[in-house]
């Protein structure tokens, strides 16, 4: 077993889709929240579950330009298409695959997650340029894959020329079924990606009802999921069996993606932290133009160290400059830490006066 950062592990070098995710170089393209699988462990948020919405990473998508912009802002080498179930909007997915390949070239690697798919849909995705497909069979079929519709789907995908895999969460009470699933994948020659089972705002009642508990007071991951994953990865498989921990997703994949974005959107007055967040000074008030003129005239702050952000209703300024002048200002002044995402999610806000 090969140990990877933050508790992840694999038995062999990971497939390209996982490798690019590890680099933070894959954009997450959420194409719809519609899905008919009904998985009890689905972690999808209430803002996306069963809603026909599109997001490029954290950015709501209203046009093709939004997708291209987000891909450029993270210097994306590839895209992971997810949902819901993208097969529910296959024409939309084909349009997005074509869009990305046309703009970034055939080397822009695209993988997709699905719990369904007809022969026609799978072949249409392959024809559009999809590089890799990952199937998500339900737990009740894990020990019954031979002869199932999922075996047919996997065969259709293999015959279409795509890289093919199975991706499922590690349910700690389904050890025998999960081993049977990996054995099936091994015989088929398709890779397996095992995800640590996690509690979320939408699945915690179902997980609690089945007796799952968190592995610690500071983790949303389920106790026993990681241990079973290690056991399975360590078995003598010929195919790639990769375990992705919840902390790897947050602490490595996402942080690296955010760092790529931070470097591209950072303003002169913003500072990037090791956690891929941005530190800046913020002044709030009713008349932003007046505040801006006052600070420029009184303190001679250079243009590149201060600006008006009308969209967010605030003055943005170098945190170092603001620390020096905050006590003299009649307006609320803060040092703010934010993620470099489209929504600029705030991490911390410290009042300076």
C-alpha positions as CSV (number, residue, x, y, z in Angstrom):
1,X,0.0,0.0,0.0
2,X,1.3,3.4,-1.0
3,X,0.6,6.1,1.6
4,X,-0.6,9.5,0.1
5,X,-1.0,12.8,2.0
6,X,-3.7,13.3,4.6
7,X,-4.4,9.6,5.1
8,X,-5.2,8.7,1.5
9,X,-3.7,5.5,0.0
10,X,-3.4,3.5,-3.2
11,X,-2.0,0.2,-4.3
12,X,-0.6,1.6,-7.6
13,X,-0.2,5.0,-9.3
14,X,-3.6,6.7,-9.4
15,X,-5.5,7.3,-12.7
16,X,-5.2,10.6,-14.5
17,X,-8.5,12.1,-13.1
18,X,-7.3,11.5,-9.5
19,X,-3.8,12.8,-10.3
20,X,-5.1,16.1,-11.6
21,X,-7.5,16.5,-8.7
22,X,-4.5,16.0,-6.3
23,X,-2.7,18.8,-8.1
24,X,-5.8,21.1,-7.6
25,X,-5.8,21.3,-11.4
26,X,-9.4,20.0,-12.0
27,X,-12.4,22.3,-12.2
28,X,-15.5,20.8,-10.6
29,X,-18.4,21.2,-13.1
30,X,-21.7,20.5,-11.3
31,X,-24.2,20.0,-14.2
32,X,-27.4,19.2,-12.3
33,X,-28.7,18.2,-8.9
34,X,-31.3,15.9,-10.5
35,X,-30.7,12.3,-9.7
36,X,-32.9,9.2,-9.3
37,X,-30.4,6.9,-7.5
38,X,-31.7,7.7,-4.0
39,X,-28.5,6.9,-2.2
40,X,-29.0,7.3,1.6
41,X,-25.5,8.6,2.0
42,X,-25.7,11.4,-0.6
43,X,-23.8,14.4,0.9
44,X,-25.2,16.9,-1.6
45,X,-26.2,20.3,-0.1
46,X,-29.8,21.5,0.1
47,X,-28.9,24.3,-2.3
48,X,-28.1,21.7,-5.0
49,X,-29.9,18.5,-4.2
50,X,-32.8,17.8,-6.7
51,X,-32.3,21.3,-8.2
52,X,-31.4,21.7,-11.8
53,X,-28.6,24.1,-11.4
54,X,-25.1,24.4,-12.8
55,X,-21.9,25.4,-10.9
56,X,-18.3,25.7,-12.0
57,X,-16.5,25.2,-8.7
58,X,-18.4,27.6,-6.4
59,X,-19.5,29.9,-9.2
60,X,-23.2,29.7,-10.4
61,X,-23.1,29.2,-14.1
62,X,-25.3,31.4,-16.3
63,X,-23.4,31.2,-19.5
64,X,-20.6,29.3,-21.3
65,X,-18.3,32.2,-20.5
66,X,-18.7,31.5,-16.7
67,X,-17.3,28.0,-17.2
68,X,-14.4,29.2,-19.3
69,X,-13.6,32.0,-16.8
70,X,-13.5,29.7,-13.8
71,X,-11.3,27.1,-15.7
72,X,-8.9,29.9,-16.6
73,X,-8.8,31.3,-13.0
74,X,-7.6,28.0,-11.6
75,X,-5.4,27.2,-14.6
76,X,-7.4,24.0,-15.0
77,X,-5.8,21.0,-16.8
78,X,-9.0,19.1,-16.6
79,X,-12.6,19.0,-15.4
80,X,-14.6,16.6,-13.2
81,X,-18.3,16.5,-14.2
82,X,-20.6,15.7,-11.4
83,X,-24.1,16.1,-9.9
84,X,-26.7,14.8,-9.1
85,X,-26.4,12.5,-12.0
86,X,-25.0,14.1,-15.2
87,X,-26.7,11.4,-17.3
88,X,-30.0,13.1,-16.5
89,X,-28.8,16.1,-18.6
90,X,-26.6,14.3,-21.1
91,X,-27.1,16.9,-23.9
92,X,-25.9,19.6,-21.5
93,X,-22.9,17.5,-20.6
94,X,-22.0,16.9,-24.3
95,X,-22.2,20.7,-24.9
96,X,-19.9,21.4,-21.9
97,X,-17.4,18.7,-23.0
98,X,-17.3,20.2,-26.5
99,X,-17.0,23.7,-25.0
100,X,-14.0,22.7,-22.9
101,X,-12.2,20.7,-25.5
102,X,-12.7,23.5,-28.1
103,X,-11.3,26.1,-25.7
104,X,-8.5,24.2,-24.0
105,X,-7.6,21.4,-26.4
106,X,-8.0,17.7,-26.5
107,X,-5.5,17.3,-23.7
108,X,-7.9,19.0,-21.2
109,X,-8.8,15.8,-19.3
110,X,-12.5,15.3,-18.5
111,X,-14.0,12.7,-16.2
112,X,-17.6,12.1,-15.2
113,X,-19.5,10.4,-12.3
114,X,-22.8,8.7,-12.9
115,X,-25.2,6.2,-11.4
116,X,-26.9,5.4,-14.7
117,X,-26.5,5.5,-18.4
118,X,-27.9,3.8,-21.6
119,X,-25.6,2.5,-24.3
120,X,-26.6,5.4,-26.5
121,X,-25.7,8.0,-23.8
122,X,-22.4,6.4,-22.9
123,X,-21.3,6.2,-26.5
124,X,-22.4,9.8,-27.1
125,X,-20.3,11.0,-24.2
126,X,-17.3,9.1,-25.6
127,X,-17.8,10.5,-29.1
128,X,-17.9,14.0,-27.5
129,X,-14.5,13.5,-26.0
130,X,-15.1,12.3,-22.4
131,X,-11.8,10.7,-21.2
132,X,-12.9,8.9,-18.1
133,X,-16.2,7.6,-16.6
134,X,-16.8,6.5,-13.0
135,X,-19.9,4.4,-12.2
136,X,-21.6,4.5,-8.8
137,X,-23.5,1.3,-8.3
138,X,-25.8,1.1,-5.2
139,X,-24.7,-1.0,-2.2
140,X,-27.4,-3.6,-2.9
141,X,-25.7,-4.5,-6.1
142,X,-22.1,-4.5,-4.9
143,X,-22.1,-8.4,-4.5
144,X,-24.3,-8.9,-7.5
145,X,-22.5,-7.0,-10.3
146,X,-22.1,-9.9,-12.7
147,X,-25.0,-9.9,-15.1
148,X,-26.3,-6.6,-13.8
149,X,-27.1,-3.4,-15.7
150,X,-23.9,-2.0,-14.3
151,X,-21.8,-4.7,-15.9
152,X,-23.4,-3.8,-19.2
153,X,-22.7,-0.1,-18.7
154,X,-19.1,-0.8,-17.8
155,X,-18.8,-3.0,-20.9
156,X,-20.3,-0.3,-23.1
157,X,-17.9,2.3,-21.7
158,X,-14.9,0.0,-22.1
159,X,-15.8,-0.7,-25.7
160,X,-16.2,3.0,-26.3
161,X,-12.5,3.5,-25.5
162,X,-12.8,5.6,-22.3
163,X,-11.0,4.9,-19.1
164,X,-13.5,3.2,-16.8
165,X,-13.8,3.0,-13.0
166,X,-16.1,2.4,-10.1
167,X,-16.3,4.9,-7.3
168,X,-18.2,4.4,-4.1
169,X,-18.1,5.4,-0.4
170,X,-16.6,2.9,2.1
171,X,-19.6,1.8,4.2
172,X,-17.9,0.2,7.3
173,X,-20.7,-2.4,7.8
174,X,-20.6,-3.6,4.1
175,X,-17.1,-5.2,4.2
176,X,-18.0,-8.4,2.3
177,X,-20.1,-6.6,-0.4
178,X,-17.4,-4.0,-0.9
179,X,-14.7,-6.7,-1.3
180,X,-17.0,-8.4,-3.8
181,X,-17.3,-5.2,-5.8
182,X,-13.6,-4.6,-5.9
183,X,-13.1,-8.2,-7.0
184,X,-15.6,-7.7,-9.8
185,X,-13.7,-4.5,-10.9
186,X,-10.4,-6.4,-10.7
187,X,-11.7,-9.1,-13.1
188,X,-13.1,-6.4,-15.4
189,X,-9.8,-4.5,-15.4
190,X,-11.5,-1.2,-14.3
191,X,-10.1,1.0,-11.5
192,X,-11.7,1.6,-8.1
193,X,-11.9,4.8,-6.2
194,X,-13.0,4.4,-2.5
195,X,-14.2,7.5,-0.7
196,X,-14.3,8.0,3.0
197,X,-17.9,8.1,4.2
198,X,-18.9,11.5,5.6
199,X,-21.7,13.1,7.5
200,X,-23.3,16.1,5.8
201,X,-26.3,18.4,6.4
202,X,-28.5,16.3,4.2
203,X,-27.4,12.7,5.1
204,X,-26.7,12.8,8.8
205,X,-30.2,11.5,9.8
206,X,-29.9,8.5,7.5
207,X,-26.4,7.8,8.7
208,X,-27.4,8.1,12.3
209,X,-30.3,5.8,11.8
210,X,-28.0,3.1,10.5
211,X,-25.7,3.4,13.5
212,X,-22.8,5.3,11.9
213,X,-20.9,7.6,14.2
214,X,-18.2,10.3,13.6
215,X,-14.6,9.0,14.0
216,X,-13.8,12.0,16.3
217,X,-15.2,15.1,17.8
218,X,-13.6,17.3,15.1
219,X,-14.3,15.2,12.0
220,X,-17.3,14.6,9.8
221,X,-15.9,11.3,8.6
222,X,-17.5,8.0,9.7
223,X,-15.8,5.8,12.2
224,X,-14.5,2.6,10.6
225,X,-14.6,3.8,7.0
226,X,-10.9,4.5,6.7
227,X,-9.8,1.3,8.4
228,X,-11.8,-0.8,6.0
229,X,-10.5,1.2,3.1
230,X,-6.9,0.5,4.2
231,X,-7.7,-3.2,4.5
232,X,-9.1,-3.4,1.0
233,X,-6.4,-1.3,-0.7
234,X,-3.8,-3.6,0.9
235,X,-5.2,-6.7,-0.7
236,X,-3.5,-8.2,-3.8
237,X,-5.4,-6.6,-6.6
238,X,-4.2,-6.2,-10.2
239,X,-6.2,-3.1,-10.9
240,X,-5.8,0.3,-9.3
241,X,-7.6,0.6,-6.0
242,X,-7.3,4.1,-4.5
243,X,-8.7,5.4,-1.2
244,X,-9.5,9.2,-0.9
245,X,-9.9,10.5,2.6
246,X,-12.1,13.4,3.5
247,X,-9.2,15.3,4.8
248,X,-7.3,14.8,1.6
249,X,-10.2,16.3,-0.4
250,X,-10.2,19.4,1.9
251,X,-6.6,19.7,2.9
252,X,-4.9,18.8,-0.3
253,X,-7.2,18.9,-3.4
254,X,-9.3,21.9,-2.5
255,X,-6.4,23.9,-0.9
256,X,-4.3,23.4,-4.0
257,X,-7.1,24.4,-6.3
258,X,-7.8,27.5,-4.2
259,X,-4.1,28.4,-4.2
260,X,-4.1,28.3,-8.0
261,X,-7.2,30.6,-8.0
262,X,-5.8,32.9,-5.4
263,X,-2.7,33.6,-7.3
264,X,-4.7,34.5,-10.4
265,X,-7.3,36.8,-8.7
266,X,-5.1,38.4,-6.0
267,X,-5.1,42.2,-6.0
268,X,-1.9,44.1,-5.1
269,X,-3.2,44.8,-1.6
270,X,-4.2,41.2,-0.8
271,X,-2.0,38.7,0.9
272,X,-2.1,35.0,0.3
273,X,-1.9,32.7,3.3
274,X,-0.5,29.1,3.4
275,X,-4.1,27.9,3.7
276,X,-4.9,29.5,0.3
277,X,-7.0,32.3,1.8
278,X,-6.7,36.0,1.2
279,X,-6.1,38.7,3.8
280,X,-7.2,42.3,3.2
281,X,-8.4,45.4,4.9
282,X,-12.0,46.4,4.6
283,X,-13.7,49.7,5.5
284,X,-17.5,50.0,5.5
285,X,-19.7,53.1,5.2
286,X,-22.6,54.7,3.4
287,X,-20.7,56.8,0.9
288,X,-17.8,54.7,-0.5
289,X,-16.7,57.5,-2.9
290,X,-16.3,59.9,0.0
291,X,-14.4,57.4,2.1
292,X,-12.1,56.6,-0.8
293,X,-11.4,60.3,-1.5
294,X,-10.8,61.0,2.2
295,X,-8.2,58.2,2.6
296,X,-6.5,59.0,-0.7
297,X,-6.1,62.7,0.2
298,X,-5.3,62.4,3.9
299,X,-2.9,59.5,3.8
300,X,-1.7,59.4,0.2
301,X,-2.5,55.7,-0.3
302,X,-1.3,54.6,-3.7
303,X,-4.0,53.5,-6.2
304,X,-2.8,49.9,-6.2
305,X,-3.3,49.6,-2.5
306,X,-6.9,50.7,-2.3
307,X,-10.1,50.3,-4.3
308,X,-13.9,50.6,-4.2
309,X,-15.7,47.3,-4.3
310,X,-19.3,48.4,-5.2
311,X,-20.5,44.8,-5.6
312,X,-19.7,44.0,-2.0
313,X,-20.3,47.5,-0.7
314,X,-16.9,48.2,0.8
315,X,-13.5,49.9,0.5
316,X,-10.7,47.3,0.1
317,X,-7.2,48.3,1.2
318,X,-3.9,46.9,2.2
319,X,-4.2,45.3,5.7
320,X,-0.9,46.8,6.6
321,X,-2.0,50.3,5.6
322,X,-5.3,49.9,7.5
323,X,-3.6,48.8,10.7
324,X,-1.7,52.1,10.7
325,X,-4.7,54.4,10.2
326,X,-7.7,52.4,11.5
327,X,-7.8,54.2,14.9
328,X,-8.1,57.6,13.2
329,X,-11.1,56.6,11.0
330,X,-14.7,57.3,11.8
331,X,-15.9,54.3,9.8
332,X,-15.8,50.6,10.8
333,X,-12.5,49.0,9.7
334,X,-11.7,45.3,9.7
335,X,-8.9,42.9,8.8
336,X,-10.7,40.2,6.8
337,X,-9.7,36.6,5.8
338,X,-11.6,35.2,2.8
339,X,-11.5,32.2,0.5
340,X,-10.5,33.2,-3.1
341,X,-13.7,31.6,-4.4
342,X,-16.4,33.2,-6.5
343,X,-18.5,33.9,-3.3
344,X,-15.5,35.1,-1.3
345,X,-16.6,33.0,1.7
346,X,-15.4,34.8,4.9
347,X,-13.2,32.9,7.3
348,X,-12.5,35.5,9.9
349,X,-13.3,39.2,10.5
350,X,-11.3,41.3,13.0
351,X,-12.4,44.8,14.0
352,X,-9.5,47.2,14.0
353,X,-11.1,50.3,15.6
